[in-house]
């Protein structure tokens, strides 16, 4: 019984170390969210910090409402890409671990 518990504790500690490593790695990665066929692009870190916004000059003469919608869509695209990237990394860490259904690891 003690060796099983020790094994579980060792696994948990290793997973915690891996989680910290992945969090640091994700924070330094960047994704590009786009909208309008690439007319607007957003560079965002794994921490969901926007680093750069690029707007094609042809949009500056367009309707303000459309520009705002395209900006929102580009930000949302970047956020979804960060979420997907995090989920993939977490699947790598938790592979083989018996986690309860629906369990979400903290980021």
DRENDO-1510 file (C-alpha; in Angstrom, 1 decimal, always signed):
<recs>
REC; n; res; u; v; w
REC; 1; UNK; +0.0; +0.0; +0.0 .
REC; 2; UNK; +2.8; +2.4; +0.9 .
REC; 3; UNK; +4.7; +1.8; -2.4 .
REC; 4; UNK; +1.5; +2.5; -4.4 .
REC; 5; UNK; +0.9; +5.7; -2.5 .
REC; 6; UNK; +4.5; +6.7; -2.9 .
REC; 7; UNK; +4.3; +6.0; -6.6 .
REC; 8; UNK; +1.2; +8.1; -6.9 .
REC; 9; UNK; +2.9; +11.0; -5.0 .
REC; 10; UNK; +6.0; +10.7; -7.3 .
REC; 11; UNK; +3.7; +10.8; -10.4 .
REC; 12; UNK; +1.9; +13.8; -9.0 .
REC; 13; UNK; +5.2; +15.6; -8.3 .
REC; 14; UNK; +6.5; +14.8; -11.8 .
REC; 15; UNK; +3.3; +16.1; -13.4 .
REC; 16; UNK; +3.5; +19.3; -11.3 .
REC; 17; UNK; +7.0; +19.8; -12.5 .
REC; 18; UNK; +6.0; +19.2; -16.1 .
REC; 19; UNK; +3.0; +21.5; -15.7 .
REC; 20; UNK; +5.3; +24.4; -14.6 .
REC; 21; UNK; +7.7; +23.7; -17.5 .
REC; 22; UNK; +4.8; +23.7; -20.0 .
REC; 23; UNK; +3.3; +26.9; -18.5 .
REC; 24; UNK; +6.7; +28.7; -18.9 .
REC; 25; UNK; +7.0; +27.3; -22.5 .
REC; 26; UNK; +3.5; +28.4; -23.4 .
REC; 27; UNK; +4.1; +31.9; -22.0 .
REC; 28; UNK; +6.9; +32.4; -24.4 .
REC; 29; UNK; +5.1; +31.1; -27.5 .
REC; 30; UNK; +3.2; +33.3; -29.9 .
REC; 31; UNK; +0.2; +32.7; -32.1 .
REC; 32; UNK; -1.2; +34.7; -34.9 .
REC; 33; UNK; -4.9; +35.3; -35.1 .
REC; 34; UNK; -6.3; +36.6; -38.3 .
REC; 35; UNK; -9.5; +37.9; -39.8 .
REC; 36; UNK; -10.7; +39.3; -43.1 .
REC; 37; UNK; -8.5; +36.9; -45.0 .
REC; 38; UNK; -5.4; +38.2; -43.3 .
REC; 39; UNK; -6.2; +41.9; -43.6 .
REC; 40; UNK; -6.0; +42.1; -39.8 .
REC; 41; UNK; -3.6; +40.0; -37.7 .
REC; 42; UNK; -3.0; +39.8; -34.0 .
REC; 43; UNK; +0.2; +38.4; -32.4 .
REC; 44; UNK; -0.6; +37.0; -29.0 .
REC; 45; UNK; +1.5; +35.2; -26.4 .
REC; 46; UNK; +0.5; +32.0; -24.6 .
REC; 47; UNK; -0.5; +34.3; -21.7 .
REC; 48; UNK; -3.1; +35.9; -23.9 .
REC; 49; UNK; -1.1; +39.2; -24.1 .
REC; 50; UNK; -1.4; +41.0; -27.4 .
REC; 51; UNK; +2.0; +41.9; -28.7 .
REC; 52; UNK; +1.1; +43.4; -32.1 .
REC; 53; UNK; -1.9; +44.4; -34.2 .
REC; 54; UNK; -1.5; +44.7; -37.9 .
REC; 55; UNK; -4.2; +46.4; -40.0 .
REC; 56; UNK; -4.0; +46.4; -43.8 .
REC; 57; UNK; -4.0; +50.1; -45.0 .
REC; 58; UNK; -7.0; +49.3; -47.3 .
REC; 59; UNK; -9.2; +48.9; -44.2 .
REC; 60; UNK; -8.5; +52.3; -42.8 .
REC; 61; UNK; -10.7; +53.9; -45.4 .
REC; 62; UNK; -13.5; +51.4; -44.7 .
REC; 63; UNK; -16.4; +51.5; -42.3 .
REC; 64; UNK; -15.4; +51.8; -38.7 .
REC; 65; UNK; -17.9; +49.2; -37.5 .
REC; 66; UNK; -16.5; +46.6; -39.9 .
REC; 67; UNK; -12.9; +47.4; -38.7 .
REC; 68; UNK; -14.0; +46.9; -35.1 .
REC; 69; UNK; -15.7; +43.6; -36.0 .
REC; 70; UNK; -12.6; +42.4; -37.8 .
REC; 71; UNK; -10.4; +43.3; -34.9 .
REC; 72; UNK; -12.6; +41.5; -32.5 .
REC; 73; UNK; -12.6; +38.4; -34.8 .
REC; 74; UNK; -8.8; +38.5; -35.0 .
REC; 75; UNK; -8.4; +38.7; -31.2 .
REC; 76; UNK; -10.9; +35.8; -30.7 .
REC; 77; UNK; -9.0; +33.7; -33.3 .
REC; 78; UNK; -5.8; +34.2; -31.4 .
REC; 79; UNK; -7.4; +33.3; -28.1 .
REC; 80; UNK; -8.9; +30.1; -29.6 .
REC; 81; UNK; -5.4; +29.2; -30.9 .
REC; 82; UNK; -3.8; +29.8; -27.5 .
REC; 83; UNK; -6.5; +27.6; -25.9 .
REC; 84; UNK; -5.9; +24.8; -28.5 .
REC; 85; UNK; -2.2; +25.0; -28.0 .
REC; 86; UNK; -2.6; +24.7; -24.2 .
REC; 87; UNK; -4.9; +21.8; -24.5 .
REC; 88; UNK; -2.5; +19.9; -26.8 .
REC; 89; UNK; +0.4; +20.5; -24.4 .
REC; 90; UNK; -1.7; +19.4; -21.4 .
REC; 91; UNK; -2.7; +16.2; -23.2 .
REC; 92; UNK; +1.0; +15.4; -23.6 .
REC; 93; UNK; +1.6; +15.9; -19.9 .
REC; 94; UNK; -1.4; +13.9; -18.7 .
REC; 95; UNK; -1.2; +11.0; -21.1 .
REC; 96; UNK; -1.5; +7.8; -19.2 .
REC; 97; UNK; -2.7; +9.5; -16.0 .
REC; 98; UNK; -6.0; +8.3; -14.7 .
REC; 99; UNK; -7.8; +11.7; -14.4 .
REC; 100; UNK; -11.6; +11.9; -13.7 .
REC; 101; UNK; -13.8; +12.7; -16.7 .
REC; 102; UNK; -14.0; +16.5; -17.3 .
REC; 103; UNK; -11.1; +17.3; -15.1 .
REC; 104; UNK; -9.4; +20.5; -16.2 .
REC; 105; UNK; -5.8; +21.2; -15.4 .
REC; 106; UNK; -5.1; +24.8; -14.3 .
REC; 107; UNK; -3.1; +27.0; -16.6 .
</recs>
